[in-house]
Amino acid sequence: MEELSAVDVLQRILDDGIRRRASDIHLHLYAQRSELDVRFRVGGRVMPYLRVNDLGASLIRRVKALARMDVAETRVPQDGAFVWQRGEEVYHVRTAVMPTVYGEAAVLRLLVASGAMALAEIGLRKEQVAQVERLLQRTSGMILVSGTTGAGKTTTLYALMSQLARSGRHVVSIEDPVEVVLDVCDQVEVRERQGVTFAAVLKALLRHDPDAIMIGEIRDEETARVAVRAALTGHLVLSTTHARDFVGAAARLAELGVPRPLIADVLLAVITQSLTAAPCRACGGIGCARCAESGMDPERAAAFAILEVTPEWAARLASDASWAALRAGAEGV
C-alpha cells in the first residue's frame, strides 16, 4: 500500500465500498496520524475492510479536497459532498469530517445519484402510497419525515418532491448538501460559512412563488419559525427530523420554540420510517460474497408508519397533555 498514492488508495476504497454495497465508509486515524483504519457499513453493521499505513493523513486531505472543504482547517467539524463515478454508476458521496484525539475522522455516505424514486419504489405499501398522494394534494401545511440517521429520510423526501413536481407544482428545496439533482425542481445548497443558511434561503425562497418547499432539516429556532410561517401562508412544507415516531417529531418542533397550538394547526402528518435487516437474498443467510459472509442482506428494507393529524389529534397536540401521554395514545395507530 505504501507504493500507491492517496488518490489510488481512495479510488480502491470507494470502488470496493460500492461493489460491496456499503452504505457508509468510515476512515479513522489512530495512534499515528499516518495510519488509517477503513471500515464499511454493510447491512447496518460496521465491518473492517483495510488498514492503511503512511497515507492516512493524505487520504483525509484528499477526501476534504474532493468535498470542497477547507483542507487547512483541522480543528472544527466540516461537511461536504462530491460525485464519484464507477463505470456507468454515478454516486453522490456525502462527507463529514471531525477532529479526534488522533487527528481527523471521516464518514462517507454513498448515495446513488440516479434521480428520485417513485413513491411505489421506496417501500410504501399500496394503501400508504394512496395516503401520501392524498396528503400531497394539500396546498398548505407541513409534512415531516422522521427516523434515525441512515433510515432513508432523504430518499423519501426526493420521492415526495418528484411526485409534487410531476403534478404541476413549483417545488423548491433547501439542502445541505444537494444529494440528487432533480431537473423538475429548483434546488439551493446551504453554505453556512458564506452566510447561506437554511433560514436565510427560506426567507428568500418565499419571494419566488413556490407551491411546495422542501427543507432538508429544521435545525434551529429561526428556521422553524420561518418554516411554520410558510406552511401557514399557502405553502406545502416538507422536512425531516431525527425522531423515532410522530410524537417525537412534534416534540422536536416544540423544542425549537414552536407553540403546541401552532404545531396542531400546521402539522398535516408525520411519515416515520426505519430500515429492517433481512437474510441475504443470494445465500439465505449462510454467508456469501454479496453479504460479505455476514448472512444479512446489504440492502435493508424500509418500513413506514404514517400518522395524519386528525381534528382529535390536533386537540391532543394543542392540549397540556404530556408527550409521554401522547405517545401512549399513538401506539398502535
C-alpha positions, 0 to 999 in steps of 0.5 A, spaced: 500 500 500 505 504 501 507 504 493 500 507 491 498 514 492 492 517 496 488 518 490 489 510 488 488 508 495 481 512 495 479 510 488 480 502 491 476 504 497 470 507 494 470 502 488 470 496 493 465 500 498 460 500 492 461 493 489 460 491 496 454 495 497 456 499 503 452 504 505 457 508 509 465 508 509 468 510 515 476 512 515 479 513 522 486 515 524 489 512 530 495 512 534 499 515 528 496 520 524 499 516 518 495 510 519 488 509 517 483 504 519 477 503 513 471 500 515 464 499 511 457 499 513 454 493 510 447 491 512 447 496 518 453 493 521 460 496 521 465 491 518 473 492 517 475 492 510 483 495 510 488 498 514 492 503 511 499 505 513 503 512 511 497 515 507 492 516 512 493 523 513 493 524 505 487 520 504 483 525 509 486 531 505 484 528 499 477 526 501 476 534 504 479 536 497 474 532 493 468 535 498 470 542 497 472 543 504 477 547 507 483 542 507 487 547 512 482 547 517 483 541 522 480 543 528 472 544 527 467 539 524 466 540 516 461 537 511 461 536 504 459 532 498 462 530 491 460 525 485 464 519 484 463 515 478 464 507 477 463 505 470 456 507 468 454 508 476 454 515 478 454 516 486 453 522 490 458 521 496 456 525 502 462 527 507 463 529 514 469 530 517 471 531 525 477 532 529 479 526 534 484 525 539 488 522 533 487 527 528 481 527 523 475 522 522 471 521 516 464 518 514 462 517 507 455 516 505 454 513 498 448 515 495 446 513 488 445 519 484 440 516 479 434 521 480 428 520 485 424 514 486 417 513 485 413 513 491 411 505 489 419 504 489 421 506 496 417 501 500 410 504 501 405 499 501 399 500 496 394 503 501 400 508 504 402 510 497 394 512 496 395 516 503 401 520 501 398 522 494 392 524 498 396 528 503 400 531 497 394 534 494 394 539 500 396 546 498 398 548 505 401 545 511 407 541 513 409 534 512 415 531 516 419 525 515 422 522 521 427 516 523 434 515 525 440 517 521 441 512 515 433 510 515 432 513 508 429 520 510 432 523 504 430 518 499 423 519 501 423 526 501 426 526 493 420 521 492 415 526 495 418 532 491 418 528 484 411 526 485 409 534 487 413 536 481 410 531 476 403 534 478 404 541 476 407 544 482 413 549 483 417 545 488 423 548 491 428 545 496 433 547 501 439 542 502 445 541 505 448 538 501 444 537 494 444 529 494 440 528 487 439 533 482 432 533 480 431 537 473 423 538 475 425 542 481 429 548 483 434 546 488 439 551 493 445 548 497 446 551 504 453 554 505 453 556 512 460 559 512 458 564 506 452 566 510 447 561 506 443 558 511 437 554 511 433 560 514 436 565 510 434 561 503 427 560 506 426 567 507 428 568 500 425 562 497 418 565 499 419 571 494 419 566 488 412 563 488 413 556 490 407 551 491 411 546 495 418 547 499 422 542 501 427 543 507 432 538 508 432 539 516 429 544 521 435 545 525 434 551 529 429 556 532 429 561 526 428 556 521 422 553 524 419 559 525 420 561 518 418 554 516 411 554 520 410 561 517 410 558 510 406 552 511 401 557 514 401 562 508 399 557 502 405 553 502 406 545 502 412 544 507 416 538 507 422 536 512 425 531 516 427 530 523 431 525 527 425 522 531 423 515 532 415 516 531 410 522 530 410 524 537 417 525 537 417 529 531 412 534 534 416 534 540 422 536 536 418 542 533 416 544 540 423 544 542 425 549 537 420 554 540 414 552 536 407 553 540 403 546 541 397 550 538 401 552 532 404 545 531 396 542 531 394 547 526 400 546 521 402 539 522 398 535 516 402 528 518 408 525 520 411 519 515 416 515 520 420 510 517 426 505 519 430 500 515 429 492 517 435 487 516 433 481 512 437 474 510 441 475 504 437 474 498 443 470 494 445 465 500 439 465 505 443 467 510 449 462 510 454 467 508 456 469 501 460 474 497 454 479 496 453 479 504 460 479 505 459 472 509 455 476 514 448 472 512 444 479 512 442 482 506 446 489 504 440 492 502 435 493 508 428 494 507 424 500 509 418 500 513 413 506 514 408 508 519 404 514 517 400 518 522 395 524 519 393 529 524 386 528 525 381 534 528 382 529 535 389 529 534 390 536 533 386 537 540 391 532 543 397 536 540 394 543 542 392 540 549 397 540 556 397 533 555 404 530 556 408 527 550 409 521 554 401 521 554 401 522 547 405 517 545 401 512 549 395 514 545 399 513 538 401 506 539 398 502 535 395 507 530 
